[in-house]
């Protein structure tokens, strides 16, 4: 189930659809993936490397936001245009 959610959140971040919300959820999932198994076993290094990379990328997107060509930017421009009229 977590893998399906990560795929959906990743796709949402790629197209820029609610990218900050999906980045926050993905970062939370990655941090939980780092903390919980880290307390039990720490021998699965590739798994932790993936979780660190996912958390880092998601946090960077959370801070930076989506780009100019994302669906969030298009939605924001459409909303600003509607508010100005």
Buried (B, 14 or more C-beta within 10 A) or exposed (E): EEEEEBEEBBEBBEBBBBBBBBBBBBBEBBBEBBEEBEEEEEEEEEBBEBBBEBBEBBBEBBEEEBEEEBBBBEEEEEEEEEEEE
